[in-house]
Each structure stands twice: as C-alpha cells, then as structure tokens.
Amino acid sequence: MSADSMSGPTPAEVTRKRDFRLYWIAGAVDQLGSQTSGIVFPLVTLAVTGSPAAAGLVGALALAGRLVAAPVAGVLADRLPRKQMMVVSLLVAAVVMAGLFVGVATGAATLAVLAGAAFVEGLAQSGYEAAGAGSIRRVLPADDKKALSRLEARNHAVQIVGPLFGGVLYQIGRWVPFLVDAVSYVVSACLVSAIRTDLTPTRTERTSFLADLRDGLRFVWQQPFLRFVTIWAAGINFTFGALIYYAILTAGQQGAPAASIGLILTVASVGGLTGALAAPAVFSRVRPMTVIVVASWAMVALVVAMSQARQTWTYGLLFGLVFLLSPLLGVIFQSRVIALTPDELQGRVGTVMGTAGEVLQTPAPLLAGLLVAWYSPSTVALIFAALLALLAGYTTVNLRQLRAGAEEPPDDPAPADPAQTEHAPTDPEAAEVRR
C-alpha cells in the first residue's frame, strides 16, 4: 500500500466534499420550497381571480422571467463572485415570497401582485441557477459519477415530495406554502454562505457584455460534444414534456380519476430517482458508450409499447421505466460537459445549454394537446416514439464524437495561480458524464 493511499484525503479534498454537501443541501432546500409554492401558485391565482386564463398567465410569466434573465445571468456568473451572486439571488426571491405571503394572508393579493411575484422570482432563480452552474466544477468531488448521481437523485426526490408537501400546506392556509418558500430561500442562502471554496470565476481580461455572450454561444457551438449535448438535451426535454401531457390528457379522456393521473407523475419521478441512485453501480459495470446506445433505443421501445397502453397504471409503469433510463444518460453527459468547459465559461455554457432546453420545452404541452385532439392515443404515442428514434439515431451516428467526449480523461483545470490551488479542485477523475 502506497504512502499516499495511507495518508487519507488532503485538507483540500475534505473541504471540497464538505462544500459539495452544502451545495447539495442548499439546492434541495431551494427546490423543495419552490415545488411547494409552485404547485399552489395556480390554485391561489384561480381563487383570487376566478380565471383559469389568469392562472396560465402567472405560470407563463414565471417562465418568462427565467428566460429573459438567462443571458444576463449567464454572463454575470462568469464575471461576479458566484457565491455572492447565489446568495443575493436567493435573498431577492425570499423577499418576493415573503411579500406574497403577506399579501395572500391579508387578502391584498391581486393578479398584478401574483404576476409580478412570479416574474421576479423567475429572474432571481435564473441568477441563482447560472451562478450555481458556474460553481459546480469547483465543489465537485473526485468521484464525480456518484456526486452527479446524487444531484439527479435529489432533483427527482424533491419532485416527488414537493407537490405533496405543497398540497398539504395549502390545506392549512393559502399563505402557508409561500411562507415556507420564503424561509427555504433564506436557509439556502445561509448554506451557500458557509461554502469555503473560492467560487470567483477566473478571468484574464474584460470584454463587453455582448462579446461575453457571443463567446459562450460560440464555445458551445464550436465544441462538437457540447453542440451534440445541447441539441440532444433540448430534444429530450421537448419530447418528455409533451409525453407527460399526452399521458395526462389521454388518461383524463379515458375517465381516470385525478388521483390515478397524479400517480403517473409520481411513478415517473420514482423511476428517475431509482435510475439516479443506480447510476454509479451501472457505470462500474458497463462502459459509458454501451449505456448511451442501449438506453437511447430502449426508451424508443418503451414509448412504442405506450401506444398499446389502455390502463393508467400501464402508463405509469412505462413512464417509470423511461425516466429510470434518462438519468443514466444525464450523468454521463453532464460530467464531461463540466470537464470540457473552462472555469471562466462555466456560467455561460450552463445557461446556454439550459435555456435551449427550456425554450424548446415551452410549446411541448400545446403540441401534446393538439395531437391528442387530432389523433388516437396509439398514433400520438408512435409520433413521440419516432421523435425519440430520431434522437437515438442522432446519438448513434455521433458515436465517434461521443466516445471522445464520454471516455477521454479530462484535462486538469487547476488554476495557474498556485495560491488558488486549494480553492479550485482538479477536474473529476472519471470522465463519464450528464446532459
């Protein structure tokens, strides 16, 4: 046994693991609060205005806030101290939710108040997410597959618990979920503040805002692997978003009760959670390229099988299997994206890739509704299977590019300044990745 292996982890490695735990918990608390209030936002809007269209408007403004702020947030995340940017964004969102809590509790909430709160919270969330995406490389432990799998598992777990928690709190009082969300933002800000790693981006020169934005877009487009992952992730987000609405609408047309329809989403989230937890064990036994190809085509087969589904539980089972496979691809792609992207571009690259997926996902519910209205459930499922087959084919024909992206050892991203070595950890040792 070597002396190095007996010496145990270095102080820098201990700090990095501690900071990753804080990063993980902060994100979990933030997402739980957002899921809690998000599920009741349309209910409160409907109760205040009596208009389903108004509820839809508020939801659209929340998304608009995120999309409008995304380009600015991505550039700022590569210019400003990222920890401070995360903290400020979380506190802004906390103030907004606290104001909304007071407005709903006192009966002073109007459509304008609800719409404004949704939009500003979207702006703040965009800032937090951009800075968080830029920071992850600094706090990611060496066992990146396990760490990224934990992030995926966290996201799916919150999707299971959050809406249920929000519904329970809404029964106590309309204002309670917003109070909980405000507190969650404050707690997350405190956790982020406790991170010791220096998250300040490394920049050697100052350029204009537009030049910075172009640099991020150009880098993603000129890197074949990043370009592939951006297109793939946008396509998956669009198809999955439409598939979920297809299942909900089809089950509703078949007379399934609301509880059964909700079960579809729950089973899907459980499948995603299971896949994320199983990812490290899968990667220890199967090569990333094999996982990518098999999972891509298996999802096509599962959606084809969905065309023959007639019972709500069947939709739930098939969705659970589809969502069980997707985190495997996500972890593989994300790890290499982080490794390929220079520190000074992390915020912009993360924002470019995330925004592309969100923009394409926006019309997915509308498409699903139109297809369900025009065609039989079997035909609609086969249409979505064809879209997934196009993505699987796109993945297969890019095998050489994927092999270079998913299996090459990453370069060492340690900063040139030796004084910063303790605060800027090296790239993940294993070059296996997510979307």
C-alpha positions as CSV (number, residue, x, y, z in Angstrom):
1,M,0.0,0.0,0.0
2,S,1.4,3.4,-1.0
3,A,2.1,6.2,1.4
4,D,-0.4,8.4,-0.5
5,S,-3.2,5.9,0.0
6,M,-2.5,5.6,3.7
7,S,-2.3,9.4,4.3
8,G,-6.0,9.8,3.7
9,P,-7.7,12.7,2.0
10,T,-6.0,16.1,1.8
11,P,-7.4,19.2,3.5
12,A,-8.5,20.5,0.1
13,E,-10.4,17.3,-0.6
14,V,-12.1,17.4,2.7
15,T,-13.1,21.0,2.1
16,R,-14.4,20.1,-1.3
17,K,-16.6,17.3,0.0
18,R,-17.9,19.5,2.7
19,D,-18.7,22.2,0.3
20,F,-20.4,19.8,-2.1
21,R,-22.7,18.7,0.7
22,L,-23.6,22.3,1.4
23,Y,-24.2,22.9,-2.3
24,W,-26.4,19.7,-2.5
25,I,-28.4,20.6,0.6
26,A,-28.9,24.2,-0.4
27,G,-30.2,23.1,-3.8
28,A,-32.5,20.6,-2.1
29,V,-34.0,23.1,0.3
30,D,-34.4,25.7,-2.5
31,Q,-36.1,23.2,-4.8
32,L,-38.4,21.9,-2.1
33,G,-39.6,25.4,-1.3
34,S,-40.1,26.2,-5.0
35,Q,-42.0,23.0,-5.6
36,T,-44.1,23.6,-2.5
37,S,-45.2,27.1,-3.7
38,G,-45.2,26.3,-7.4
39,I,-48.0,23.7,-7.1
40,V,-50.3,26.1,-5.3
41,F,-49.5,29.2,-7.4
42,P,-52.2,28.5,-10.0
43,L,-54.6,27.5,-7.3
44,V,-54.2,30.8,-5.4
45,T,-54.4,32.7,-8.7
46,L,-57.6,30.9,-9.6
47,A,-59.0,31.6,-6.1
48,V,-58.2,35.3,-6.3
49,T,-59.3,35.9,-9.9
50,G,-61.7,33.1,-10.7
51,S,-60.0,32.9,-14.2
52,P,-58.1,29.8,-15.5
53,A,-56.5,32.1,-18.1
54,A,-55.1,34.3,-15.3
55,A,-53.6,31.2,-13.7
56,G,-52.0,30.4,-17.0
57,L,-50.7,33.9,-17.4
58,V,-48.9,33.8,-14.0
59,G,-47.3,30.5,-14.9
60,A,-46.1,31.9,-18.2
61,L,-44.7,35.0,-16.5
62,A,-42.7,32.8,-14.1
63,L,-41.1,31.0,-17.1
64,A,-40.6,34.3,-19.0
65,G,-38.7,35.7,-16.0
66,R,-36.3,32.8,-16.2
67,L,-35.8,33.1,-19.9
68,V,-35.4,36.9,-20.0
69,A,-32.8,36.8,-17.3
70,A,-30.9,33.8,-18.5
71,P,-28.5,35.5,-21.0
72,V,-27.7,38.3,-18.5
73,A,-27.3,35.8,-15.6
74,G,-25.0,33.6,-17.6
75,V,-22.6,36.5,-18.3
76,L,-22.7,37.8,-14.8
77,A,-22.0,34.3,-13.4
78,D,-18.7,34.4,-15.3
79,R,-17.9,38.0,-14.1
80,L,-19.0,38.3,-10.5
81,P,-18.2,36.3,-7.4
82,R,-20.5,33.3,-7.8
83,K,-21.2,32.7,-4.1
84,Q,-22.3,36.2,-3.5
85,M,-24.4,36.1,-6.7
86,M,-26.2,33.0,-5.4
87,V,-26.8,34.5,-2.0
88,V,-28.2,37.7,-3.4
89,S,-30.4,35.9,-5.8
90,L,-31.8,33.7,-3.1
91,L,-32.4,36.6,-0.8
92,V,-34.2,38.6,-3.5
93,A,-36.5,35.6,-4.1
94,A,-37.0,35.3,-0.3
95,V,-38.2,39.0,-0.1
96,V,-40.6,38.4,-3.0
97,M,-42.1,35.3,-1.5
98,A,-42.3,37.0,1.9
99,G,-44.3,39.8,0.3
100,L,-46.5,37.4,-1.4
101,F,-47.1,35.5,1.8
102,V,-48.2,38.8,3.5
103,G,-50.4,39.7,0.5
104,V,-52.2,36.4,0.4
105,A,-52.6,36.2,4.2
106,T,-54.1,39.7,4.4
107,G,-56.3,39.3,1.3
108,A,-54.4,42.1,-0.5
109,A,-53.0,39.8,-3.3
110,T,-54.2,40.8,-6.7
111,L,-53.5,39.4,-10.2
112,A,-50.8,42.1,-10.6
113,V,-49.2,41.1,-7.3
114,L,-49.2,37.4,-8.2
115,A,-47.9,38.0,-11.7
116,G,-45.2,40.4,-10.6
117,A,-44.0,38.0,-7.9
118,A,-43.9,35.1,-10.3
119,F,-41.9,37.1,-12.8
120,V,-39.4,38.5,-10.3
121,E,-38.9,35.1,-8.6
122,G,-38.1,33.7,-12.1
123,L,-35.5,36.4,-12.5
124,A,-33.9,35.5,-9.2
125,Q,-34.0,31.8,-9.8
126,S,-32.2,32.4,-13.1
127,G,-29.4,34.2,-11.3
128,Y,-29.1,31.5,-8.7
129,E,-29.0,28.7,-11.2
130,A,-26.5,30.4,-13.5
131,A,-24.1,31.1,-10.6
132,G,-24.7,27.5,-9.3
133,A,-23.9,26.0,-12.7
134,G,-20.7,28.0,-12.8
135,S,-19.7,26.9,-9.3
136,I,-20.3,23.1,-9.6
137,R,-16.9,22.4,-11.1
138,R,-15.2,23.9,-8.1
139,V,-17.1,21.9,-5.5
140,L,-17.5,18.6,-7.4
141,P,-15.6,15.8,-5.6
142,A,-13.3,13.5,-7.4
143,D,-15.9,10.7,-7.5
144,D,-17.9,12.8,-9.9
145,K,-20.2,9.9,-11.1
146,K,-21.5,9.4,-7.5
147,A,-21.7,13.2,-6.9
148,L,-23.7,13.9,-10.1
149,S,-25.9,10.9,-9.4
150,R,-26.7,12.4,-6.0
151,L,-27.7,15.6,-7.7
152,E,-30.0,13.8,-10.1
153,A,-31.5,11.8,-7.2
154,R,-32.0,14.9,-5.2
155,N,-34.0,16.5,-8.0
156,H,-36.2,13.5,-8.5
157,A,-36.8,13.1,-4.8
158,V,-37.9,16.8,-4.5
159,Q,-40.3,16.3,-7.4
160,I,-42.0,13.5,-5.5
161,V,-42.1,15.2,-2.1
162,G,-42.6,18.9,-3.1
163,P,-46.0,18.9,-4.7
164,L,-47.4,16.6,-2.0
165,F,-46.0,18.9,0.7
166,G,-47.4,21.9,-1.0
167,G,-50.8,20.4,-1.2
168,V,-50.8,19.6,2.5
169,L,-49.7,23.1,3.4
170,Y,-52.3,24.6,1.2
171,Q,-55.0,22.8,3.2
172,I,-53.7,24.6,6.3
173,G,-53.8,28.0,4.7
174,R,-53.3,29.6,1.2
175,W,-50.4,31.7,2.5
176,V,-48.5,28.8,4.2
177,P,-46.7,27.5,1.1
178,F,-45.4,31.0,0.3
179,L,-44.1,31.4,3.9
180,V,-42.3,28.1,3.7
181,D,-40.8,29.0,0.3
182,A,-39.5,32.3,1.7
183,V,-37.9,30.5,4.6
184,S,-36.4,27.9,2.3
185,Y,-34.7,30.7,0.3
186,V,-33.2,32.2,3.5
187,V,-31.9,28.8,4.7
188,S,-30.4,28.1,1.2
189,A,-28.7,31.4,1.3
190,C,-27.1,30.6,4.7
191,L,-25.9,27.2,3.5
192,V,-24.3,28.8,0.4
193,S,-22.7,31.4,2.5
194,A,-21.0,28.6,4.5
195,I,-19.2,27.3,1.4
196,R,-15.4,27.9,1.9
197,T,-14.2,27.1,-1.6
198,D,-13.4,30.2,-3.7
199,L,-16.1,30.3,-6.4
200,T,-14.9,33.5,-8.0
201,P,-14.5,32.9,-11.8
202,T,-11.0,33.1,-13.2
203,R,-10.9,35.9,-15.9
204,T,-7.8,37.4,-17.5
205,E,-9.5,40.1,-19.5
206,R,-12.6,42.2,-19.6
207,T,-14.8,42.4,-22.6
208,S,-18.2,43.8,-23.4
209,F,-21.4,42.1,-22.3
210,L,-22.3,41.2,-25.9
211,A,-18.8,39.8,-26.5
212,D,-19.1,37.7,-23.4
213,L,-22.4,36.4,-24.5
214,R,-21.1,35.6,-28.0
215,D,-18.1,33.8,-26.5
216,G,-20.4,31.5,-24.6
217,L,-22.6,30.7,-27.6
218,R,-19.5,30.3,-29.9
219,F,-17.8,27.9,-27.4
220,V,-20.9,25.6,-27.2
221,W,-21.3,25.6,-31.0
222,Q,-17.7,25.0,-31.8
223,Q,-17.2,22.1,-29.4
224,P,-18.7,19.1,-31.1
225,F,-19.6,17.3,-27.9
226,L,-21.2,20.4,-26.3
227,R,-23.1,21.0,-29.5
228,F,-24.4,17.4,-29.5
229,V,-25.4,17.5,-25.9
230,T,-27.3,20.8,-26.3
231,I,-29.3,19.5,-29.3
232,W,-29.9,16.2,-27.6
233,A,-31.0,17.7,-24.3
234,A,-33.3,20.2,-26.0
235,G,-34.9,17.3,-28.0
236,I,-35.3,15.1,-24.9
237,N,-36.8,18.0,-22.8
238,F,-39.3,18.7,-25.6
239,T,-40.3,15.1,-26.1
240,F,-40.6,14.3,-22.4
241,G,-42.6,17.4,-21.7
242,A,-45.0,16.5,-24.5
243,L,-45.2,12.9,-23.4
244,I,-46.1,13.8,-19.9
245,Y,-49.0,15.9,-21.1
246,Y,-50.0,13.2,-23.5
247,A,-50.3,10.7,-20.7
248,I,-52.3,13.1,-18.5
249,L,-54.7,14.1,-21.2
250,T,-55.2,10.6,-22.6
251,A,-55.8,9.2,-19.1
252,G,-58.3,12.0,-18.5
253,Q,-60.1,11.3,-21.7
254,Q,-60.4,7.7,-20.6
255,G,-62.1,8.7,-17.4
256,A,-59.3,8.1,-15.0
257,P,-59.7,9.8,-11.6
258,A,-57.3,12.7,-10.7
259,A,-55.5,10.6,-8.1
260,S,-54.7,8.0,-10.7
261,I,-53.4,10.6,-13.1
262,G,-51.2,12.1,-10.4
263,L,-49.9,8.6,-9.8
264,I,-48.4,8.6,-13.3
265,L,-46.2,11.6,-12.4
266,T,-45.3,10.0,-9.1
267,V,-44.2,6.8,-10.6
268,A,-42.2,8.7,-13.3
269,S,-40.4,10.6,-10.5
270,V,-39.7,7.4,-8.6
271,G,-38.3,5.9,-11.8
272,G,-36.0,8.8,-12.2
273,L,-34.9,8.6,-8.5
274,T,-34.2,4.9,-8.9
275,G,-32.2,5.5,-12.1
276,A,-30.1,8.2,-10.5
277,L,-29.3,6.1,-7.4
278,A,-28.4,3.1,-9.6
279,A,-26.2,5.1,-11.9
280,P,-22.8,4.6,-10.0
281,A,-23.4,0.8,-9.9
282,V,-24.2,0.7,-13.6
283,F,-21.2,2.8,-14.6
284,S,-18.9,0.5,-12.5
285,R,-20.0,-2.5,-14.7
286,V,-20.9,-1.1,-18.1
287,R,-19.0,1.2,-20.4
288,P,-20.5,4.6,-20.9
289,M,-20.8,4.1,-24.7
290,T,-22.9,1.0,-24.1
291,V,-25.1,2.7,-21.6
292,I,-25.7,5.6,-24.1
293,V,-26.7,3.5,-27.0
294,V,-28.8,0.9,-25.1
295,A,-30.6,3.4,-23.0
296,S,-31.4,5.6,-26.1
297,W,-33.0,2.8,-28.1
298,A,-34.7,1.2,-25.0
299,M,-36.6,4.5,-24.4
300,V,-37.9,4.3,-28.0
301,A,-39.1,0.8,-27.4
302,L,-40.9,1.8,-24.2
303,V,-42.7,4.6,-25.9
304,V,-43.8,2.3,-28.7
305,A,-45.2,0.0,-26.0
306,M,-47.0,3.0,-24.6
307,S,-49.0,3.1,-27.8
308,Q,-50.7,-0.1,-26.7
309,A,-51.4,1.1,-23.1
310,R,-55.0,1.2,-22.1
311,Q,-54.8,1.4,-18.3
312,T,-53.5,4.3,-16.2
313,W,-51.1,2.0,-14.3
314,T,-49.6,0.9,-17.6
315,Y,-48.8,4.5,-18.5
316,G,-47.2,4.9,-15.0
317,L,-45.1,1.8,-15.3
318,L,-43.8,2.6,-18.8
319,F,-43.1,6.2,-17.8
320,G,-41.3,5.0,-14.7
321,L,-39.0,2.8,-16.9
322,V,-38.4,5.7,-19.3
323,F,-37.4,8.0,-16.5
324,L,-35.3,5.3,-14.9
325,L,-33.1,5.3,-18.0
326,S,-32.8,9.1,-18.6
327,P,-30.6,9.9,-15.5
328,L,-28.0,7.4,-16.8
329,L,-27.5,9.5,-19.9
330,G,-27.8,12.7,-17.9
331,V,-24.9,11.8,-15.5
332,I,-22.7,10.6,-18.4
333,F,-23.2,13.8,-20.4
334,Q,-23.0,16.3,-17.6
335,S,-19.7,15.1,-16.2
336,R,-17.9,15.6,-19.4
337,V,-19.6,18.9,-20.1
338,I,-18.2,20.2,-16.8
339,A,-14.8,18.8,-17.6
340,L,-14.7,20.3,-21.2
341,T,-15.7,23.8,-20.2
342,P,-13.1,26.2,-18.9
343,D,-13.8,27.8,-15.5
344,E,-14.3,31.2,-16.9
345,L,-17.1,29.9,-19.2
346,Q,-19.0,27.6,-16.9
347,G,-21.8,30.0,-16.2
348,R,-22.4,31.0,-19.8
349,V,-22.2,27.4,-21.1
350,G,-24.6,26.1,-18.4
351,T,-27.0,28.9,-19.2
352,V,-26.8,28.4,-23.0
353,M,-27.5,24.7,-22.7
354,G,-30.2,25.0,-20.1
355,T,-32.0,27.9,-21.9
356,A,-32.0,25.9,-25.2
357,G,-33.9,23.1,-23.4
358,E,-36.4,25.3,-21.7
359,V,-37.2,27.3,-24.8
360,L,-37.9,24.1,-26.8
361,Q,-39.9,22.6,-23.9
362,T,-42.3,25.6,-23.7
363,P,-44.5,24.6,-26.7
364,A,-44.5,20.9,-25.7
365,P,-47.8,20.9,-23.8
366,L,-49.5,22.7,-26.6
367,L,-48.3,20.2,-29.2
368,A,-49.4,17.3,-27.0
369,G,-52.9,18.9,-26.6
370,L,-53.2,19.3,-30.3
371,L,-52.1,15.8,-31.2
372,V,-54.4,14.2,-28.6
373,A,-57.3,16.2,-30.1
374,W,-56.5,15.2,-33.6
375,Y,-55.3,11.6,-33.4
376,S,-55.8,8.4,-31.5
377,P,-53.7,7.7,-28.4
378,S,-51.8,5.0,-30.2
379,T,-50.9,7.3,-33.1
380,V,-49.7,10.0,-30.8
381,A,-47.5,7.6,-28.8
382,L,-46.0,6.4,-32.1
383,I,-45.3,10.0,-33.1
384,F,-43.4,10.6,-29.9
385,A,-41.6,7.3,-30.3
386,A,-40.5,8.5,-33.8
387,L,-39.1,11.7,-32.2
388,L,-37.1,9.6,-29.7
389,A,-35.9,7.4,-32.5
390,L,-34.6,10.4,-34.4
391,L,-32.7,11.4,-31.2
392,A,-31.4,7.8,-30.8
393,G,-30.3,7.7,-34.4
394,Y,-28.6,11.1,-34.0
395,T,-26.8,9.7,-30.9
396,T,-25.8,6.5,-32.8
397,V,-24.3,8.3,-35.8
398,N,-22.3,10.5,-33.5
399,L,-20.6,7.5,-31.8
400,R,-17.1,8.6,-32.5
401,Q,-17.7,12.1,-31.2
402,L,-19.4,10.7,-28.1
403,R,-16.6,8.3,-27.4
404,A,-14.2,11.2,-27.4
405,G,-16.4,13.2,-25.1
406,A,-17.5,10.4,-22.7
407,E,-14.4,8.4,-22.3
408,E,-11.3,10.7,-22.7
409,P,-9.7,11.6,-19.4
410,P,-10.3,15.3,-18.7
411,D,-7.6,17.9,-18.6
412,D,-6.5,19.3,-15.2
413,P,-8.5,22.5,-14.6
414,A,-6.4,23.7,-11.7
415,P,-5.7,27.4,-11.9
416,A,-2.4,28.8,-12.9
417,D,-2.0,30.7,-9.7
418,P,-0.6,28.3,-7.1
419,A,-2.2,30.3,-4.3
420,Q,-5.6,29.3,-5.6
421,T,-4.9,25.6,-5.8
422,E,-6.7,24.7,-2.5
423,H,-9.8,26.5,-3.6
424,A,-10.1,25.3,-7.2
425,P,-10.1,21.4,-7.2
426,T,-9.0,19.4,-10.2
427,D,-11.4,18.1,-12.7
428,P,-13.3,14.9,-12.0
429,E,-11.0,11.8,-12.3
430,A,-13.6,9.8,-14.1
431,A,-14.6,11.3,-17.4
432,E,-18.2,10.0,-17.5
433,V,-20.9,12.5,-17.8
434,R,-24.8,14.1,-17.9
435,R,-26.9,16.3,-20.2
